[in-house]
Amino acid sequence: MTSSYVGSELEIFQHATNWKAYYGRAIKPYVIGDVLEVGAGLGATSRFLCDGRQRSWTCLEPDPELLGQLHERLAAQPLPSPVRTMCGTVDALAADQRFDAILYIDVLEHIEDDVAELERSATRLRQGGHIIVLAPAHQSLYSEFDKAIGHFRRYSKASLLAVAPPVLQLVEAFYLDAVGMAASLANRLLLRAPMPTAGQIVFWDRVLVPVSRVIDPVLARGIGKSVVAIWTLATEPTKRV
């Protein structure tokens, strides 16, 4: 199944290098073996997370136009691990394909039936592998920007954990970017801008994210603009949160 991506922010956010390096350090220990990246977009996330330790990297993207641009970028600057690109969703994978890591980096909030999506992905996970989700946090921060780029929702830690199927066992969950959350709240209440400017993204990435890197551990990663959850296959089905 293919679809057209309604957002226009990918070009702007691909330059948020400090942010990608920050969350990358938090999740990279789990991004090994055969990796599936759902909603790979223009490949900006792949570029930061694929470091050659992976046996293979599969970029899954439902938008044919984005996939074409991704092909061009990978051809011009290949990743250090063997890469495969596919147009479609998890349902497009071969029935016997399994992965050691499945990534949803700023993607799950774009999928209307997130419960069914994680159920499908769980069937593609090898024992000992991990599903890793990073998503925008706090429904109270839902804005015109979220609506414009096709977000169905934002998540709290509790609401994100609640969509995981019983076959998944939680490894860890936490928030990132406390300072960015304050900036998002200010935009929500004061500016109400439908789309951040390139200058605002640069300021957030170069000034606010480095401050969050210091503050987040002090706050025990208990508050932030983004929420991360990591699961593995449970030896016994677990109850929903």
C-alpha positions in Angstrom: 0.0 0.0 0.0 1.3 3.4 -1.0 0.3 6.9 0.2 1.4 10.6 -0.3 2.9 12.3 2.7 1.1 15.5 3.5 3.8 17.2 5.5 6.4 19.7 4.2 8.7 19.8 7.2 11.1 17.1 6.2 13.5 19.3 4.4 13.7 21.7 7.4 14.1 19.1 10.1 16.7 17.1 8.3 19.2 19.8 9.4 18.4 19.3 13.1 21.7 17.5 13.5 22.2 18.1 17.3 18.7 16.6 18.0 19.3 13.6 15.8 22.7 12.9 17.5 21.0 13.4 20.9 18.2 10.9 20.6 20.5 8.7 18.5 22.8 8.2 21.5 19.8 7.1 23.6 18.6 4.4 21.1 21.7 3.3 19.2 22.5 0.3 21.5 19.3 -1.3 20.3 19.8 -0.5 16.6 21.8 -3.5 15.5 21.5 -6.6 13.3 18.8 -6.4 10.5 17.0 -3.1 10.9 13.7 -2.0 9.5 13.0 1.8 9.4 9.3 2.4 8.9 8.6 5.7 7.2 12.1 6.4 6.2 11.2 9.7 4.4 14.3 11.4 2.9 16.7 9.2 4.9 17.9 11.8 7.3 17.3 9.5 10.3 19.0 6.6 8.5 22.0 8.8 8.0 22.4 9.3 11.7 21.5 5.9 13.0 23.1 3.6 10.4 26.8 3.4 11.4 28.0 0.2 9.9 27.3 -2.0 12.9 24.0 -3.2 11.3 23.9 -6.3 9.1 21.3 -4.7 6.9 19.1 -1.6 6.8 15.6 -1.7 5.1 14.0 1.7 4.4 10.3 1.4 4.2 8.5 4.4 2.7 4.9 4.5 1.5 5.2 7.8 -0.5 6.7 7.0 -4.0 7.9 10.5 -4.5 9.8 10.6 -1.2 11.2 7.1 -2.0 12.5 8.4 -5.3 14.3 11.2 -3.6 15.6 8.8 -1.0 17.1 6.6 -3.8 18.9 9.6 -5.2 20.4 10.5 -1.9 21.5 7.0 -1.1 23.1 6.7 -4.6 25.0 10.0 -4.1 26.0 9.1 -0.5 25.7 5.4 0.4 25.2 4.2 4.0 27.9 2.1 5.6 25.6 -1.0 5.9 23.8 -2.8 3.0 20.6 -0.9 2.3 17.3 -2.0 0.8 14.5 0.4 0.0 10.8 -0.6 -0.4 7.7 1.4 -1.2 4.8 0.5 1.1 3.9 -0.3 4.7 4.8 -3.2 6.9 2.2 -5.3 5.1 4.3 -5.1 1.9 7.1 -7.1 3.5 7.6 -10.8 2.6 5.8 -13.1 5.1 9.1 -14.6 6.3 11.0 -11.3 6.8 12.1 -10.7 10.4 14.2 -8.0 12.0 16.3 -7.3 15.0 15.2 -3.7 15.3 12.1 -1.9 14.0 12.2 1.9 14.1 9.3 4.4 14.2 11.1 7.8 14.4 8.5 10.5 14.3 6.2 8.2 12.4 3.7 6.4 14.6 1.7 9.6 15.2 1.1 9.7 11.5 -0.6 6.3 11.5 -4.3 6.4 12.4 -4.6 2.8 13.8 -1.4 2.8 15.9 -2.5 -0.3 17.8 -2.8 -2.4 14.7 0.4 -1.0 13.4 2.4 -2.2 16.4 0.7 -5.5 16.3 1.8 -6.0 12.7 5.4 -5.0 13.5 5.6 -7.3 16.5 5.1 -10.2 14.2 8.2 -9.1 12.2 10.4 -9.0 15.2 13.0 -11.6 16.0 13.3 -12.9 19.6 15.7 -10.6 21.4 15.0 -7.8 18.9 13.5 -4.4 19.7 10.8 -2.0 18.5 11.8 1.6 19.1 9.4 4.5 18.9 10.1 8.2 19.2 7.1 10.4 19.0 6.0 14.0 19.8 4.8 14.2 23.4 1.8 15.7 25.2 -1.6 16.0 23.5 -1.9 19.4 25.2 0.8 20.7 22.8 -1.1 19.5 19.7 -1.1 22.5 17.4 -1.9 23.7 13.9 1.6 22.4 13.0 0.7 18.9 14.1 -2.5 19.0 12.1 -0.8 20.4 9.0 1.8 17.6 8.8 -0.7 14.8 9.4 -0.3 14.0 13.1 -3.3 12.1 14.5 -2.1 12.6 18.0 0.7 13.3 20.4 1.6 10.8 23.2 2.2 10.8 26.9 4.4 8.0 28.1 1.3 6.2 29.4 -0.7 6.5 26.2 2.2 5.3 24.1 2.8 2.3 26.3 -0.9 1.5 26.1 -0.9 0.9 22.4 1.7 -1.9 22.6 0.4 -5.4 22.0 0.7 -8.0 24.8 3.5 -9.8 23.0 5.8 -6.9 23.6 7.6 -6.3 26.9 8.7 -2.8 27.8 12.5 -2.3 28.1 12.5 1.4 28.8 10.5 4.6 28.3 11.4 8.2 28.8 11.0 11.8 27.7 13.6 13.9 25.9 14.0 17.7 25.3 12.6 19.4 28.4 13.7 22.8 27.1 12.1 22.2 23.7 8.9 21.4 25.5 8.9 24.9 27.0 9.5 26.4 23.6 6.6 24.3 22.1 4.3 25.4 24.9 5.2 29.1 24.2 4.4 28.6 20.5 1.2 26.8 21.4 0.0 29.6 23.7 1.5 32.8 22.2 2.8 32.5 18.6 0.4 29.8 17.3 2.6 29.5 14.2 1.4 26.7 11.8 4.9 25.9 10.7 8.3 26.6 12.3 10.7 28.7 10.3 14.2 27.5 9.3 15.6 30.0 11.8 13.5 28.7 14.6 14.6 25.1 13.9 18.3 26.2 13.9 17.8 28.0 17.2 16.1 25.0 18.8 18.7 22.6 17.4 21.8 24.6 18.2 20.8 26.3 21.4 17.9 24.5 23.1 18.8 20.9 22.4 22.3 21.2 24.0 20.7 22.7 27.1 18.2 19.8 27.2 21.1 17.4 27.1 22.2 18.8 30.4 18.8 19.3 32.0 17.1 16.0 30.9 19.2 13.7 33.2 18.7 16.1 36.1 14.9 15.7 35.6 15.3 11.9 35.3 14.1 12.2 31.7 10.6 12.7 33.2 9.5 15.6 31.0 10.1 16.6 27.4 8.9 17.5 23.9 9.4 13.9 22.7 8.7 10.5 24.2 10.7 7.3 23.5 9.6 3.7 24.2 11.5 0.6 23.5 10.1 -2.9 23.6 11.3 -6.5 23.1 9.3 -9.7 22.6 8.0 -11.0 25.9 8.5 -14.6 26.9 4.9 -14.4 28.1 2.2 -12.0 26.9 2.0 -8.9 29.1 -1.0 -6.9 30.1 -1.7 -3.6 28.5 -0.9 -0.5 30.6 
